[in-house]
Structures are given as C-alpha cells and as structure tokens.
Amino acid sequence: MAAGHLTLKDIAREAGVSVATLDRVLHGRAGVRDDTARRVRETIARHGFHPSSAAADLARRRTSRFAVVVPDGGNLFMQAIVAAVGDMSAWLNARRASAETIRADVFNPAALAETLESLAGRYDGVAVVALDHQSVRAAIDDLVAAGTHVVTLVSDVPGSRRHHYVGIDNVAAGRTAGSLIGRFACGRMGEVGVVAGSQSLRDHAERAFGFHQVTGLEYPNLSALAPVEGGDRDEANETLTARLLADHPDLIGLYNVGAGTPGVMKALADSGREGEVVVVAHDLTPVTRRGLLRGAIDAVIVQDPGHEARSAMRVLLSLARREPILAEQEKIRVEIVMRDNLP
C-alpha cells in the first residue's frame, strides 16, 4: 500500500503494537520497550510514513477543548477576534477540537485571575488577552502546572510560564506611531497627547514606551505628554481627550494606544480642531475607517484580528498534539493603513 494511503492502524498492525503504543513512539514518550520502539521506527521508516495529526486524534478518540478569554465591553477589535474564532468552528471540529469564548474584566487583575483559575481542569488550552500583573502571572503559572497550555493573545505576560505569545511587536508599533506623527507634524512645535487603556496591559505600556522613545530621540519639536488611561471606554476617552485639548492649546498630535477611538474622535470633533491635530490610532474598524476617509485620522496601525485568532487556535492545537509550531506562519505583522490604501 502507498505511504499516502496508510493509516495509524495499518502501521500499528504491521509493527504488532497498539495504536496507543505507536502514538508513544511517534511523540517520543516513555513506556515503550527498546526493542518494540525500534520495530515501530523501522516500520515507519520502511513506508516513509508521516502521520496525520487529525487521524491520530481520531484513532485515539481524543478531543481538545480550548477557551479564549477576551475583554468584556464593546471593543470592536476584540469582537472581530471573537467572530474569527467562531468562523474556525468547522476547522476545529474536523480536528476533534472546539473553542469557547469567555468574557472577563481584563483591566481588573483580581477578576481576570479569578476567571483563569476557574478554567483549571476544564480546558486543554487557554488563549487570554492578559494583564501583566502578579496575580495574573500566578494564575497562568497555576494553569500551566495543572497541564493546561496557555497562549497570551494581543497582550503578553512574558514573566509567566505561558507557552507562546500571539501578537505584534508592540514596541515597534509604538515607534511607528511616533514616526508617523513626527513626519505628519512637518516640523511644527507642540505637544502630543497619548491616550491608553491601561499601562498594566503590556501591549499598551510597550506601545507608549516605543512612542516616547522615538519622539524623544528623533523629534525634538514634539513634547509627548504622559499617557492618560481611559480603560478603552468611549466615554472615559472622550472626557480625557476633551481635557487634553482644553489644557494644552498647543496640542498638535494625538496617539490613541488602544480602543475607545469613538470617544477620542467625538472630543476632537466637538473641539473644532479635527484636521488640525495629527491623529494616529490602532485597528481598522468602521470608526477608524470613517475617520481616515474624512481626514480626521491620519493613519491607523493595524494587526489582523483574523490572523491572530487563527494563529492562537493553530498554536493551541499544536501544543495539545505536541507538534512543532511554525514560527513564520504565526508571526503577526505591524501594518500601516492610510486613506490612500484602505482595503
């Protein structure tokens, strides 16, 4: 029989072992005698057999359950990630896997840690938009210690035992925002406001760091203000932006680090300074698209939510199956969208 048509059962039968024993040899696990393992490897090599992971799971009658923990509220980018995870249901089902979305207050470390703790023993893998806080780190570490694979999504917790991070280089994204505002300002002197969700979210802290790094070193005409935090909420961001515009009449730029863009744009429109202040925001949504089209937003820094959702599911499945992760396939890139190249 051709190698492409062989199944796990075929190889196990010829080697005189069970499918479970074959699986142990394929994945290098203990519990198989040396002579048996050698006989299995010889059979595999003789046929040039490359097992299908989906077939392996089917043979073992094993299913994998994953959870995706995302912020509650109306964050449009997160809604796009949730929708993309939902779109993968058929793909996951074909591989004997499923994913469930769980909403949590990711800006509250105690609440997020409690949510993660509640997932112990219930899922094979968890993808989480995480707050970089000691309570959250401990909850992630406890999940990993209990045998759950953990992937951080969009915002990382590198001090934890998480297995993988899916997201962009946020320092590079912040540096990009700084360069964009610096170039669009065209040498004008003035201050630049920075609106963040929370600097306890590592992605927001890293973006703000990259932004201040570039403006401080390369654009002496700009004075970047300390970030103000609105929790990614439209109403809070509207209030904070209105205050920035009122307190800093020489404000010539705004960088919205996270979500809550509708609030930022409303405050800017109400001030009558739309088009005068250089604005860079994140994520292509209906709001940022309209802002680009009417010239209220100069550029949007984009990360593909569909790619991130697919990457998180692929990585969790690879971890569950003890398969290699294709690093280049899972690399999320920073993109710049302007009115001229709107997709």
Stockholm file with secondary structure:
# STOCKHOLM 1.0

chainA/1-343         MAAGHLTLKDIAREAGVSVATLDRVLHGRAGVRDDTARRVRETIARHGFHPSSAAADLARRRTSRFAVVVPDGGNLFMQAIVAAVGDMSAWLNARRASAETIRADVFNPAALAETLESLAGRYDGVAVVALDHQSVRAAIDDLVAAGTHVVTLVSDVPGSRRHHYVGIDNVAAGRTAGSLIGRFACGRMGEVGVVAGSQSLRDHAERAFGFHQVTGLEYPNLSALAPVEGGDRDEANETLTARLLADHPDLIGLYNVGAGTPGVMKALADSGREGEVVVVAHDLTPVTRRGLLRGAIDAVIVQDPGHEARSAMRVLLSLARREPILAEQEKIRVEIVMRDNLP
#=GR chainA/1-343 SS CCGGGCCHHHHHHHHTSCHHHHHHHHTTCSCSCHHHHHHHHHHHHHHTCCCCHHHHHHHHTCCEEEEEEEESSCCHHHHHHHHHHHHTHHHHHTTTEEEEEEEECTTCHHHHHHHHHTTTTTCSEEEECCCCSHHHHHHHHHHHHTTCEEEEESSCCTTSCCSEEESCCHHHHHHHHHHHHHHHTTTCCEEEEEEESCTTSHHHHHHHHHHHHHHHHHCTTEEECCCEECTTCHHHHHHHHHHHHHHCTTEEEEEECSSCHHHHHHHHHHHTCTTTSEEEEESCCHHHHHHHHTTSCSEEEECCHHHHHHHHHHHHHHHHHTCCCCTTTTCCCCEEECGGGCC
#=GC SS_cons         CCGGGCCHHHHHHHHTSCHHHHHHHHTTCSCSCHHHHHHHHHHHHHHTCCCCHHHHHHHHTCCEEEEEEEESSCCHHHHHHHHHHHHTHHHHHTTTEEEEEEEECTTCHHHHHHHHHTTTTTCSEEEECCCCSHHHHHHHHHHHHTTCEEEEESSCCTTSCCSEEESCCHHHHHHHHHHHHHHHTTTCCEEEEEEESCTTSHHHHHHHHHHHHHHHHHCTTEEECCCEECTTCHHHHHHHHHHHHHHCTTEEEEEECSSCHHHHHHHHHHHTCTTTSEEEEESCCHHHHHHHHTTSCSEEEECCHHHHHHHHHHHHHHHHHTCCCCTTTTCCCCEEECGGGCC
//
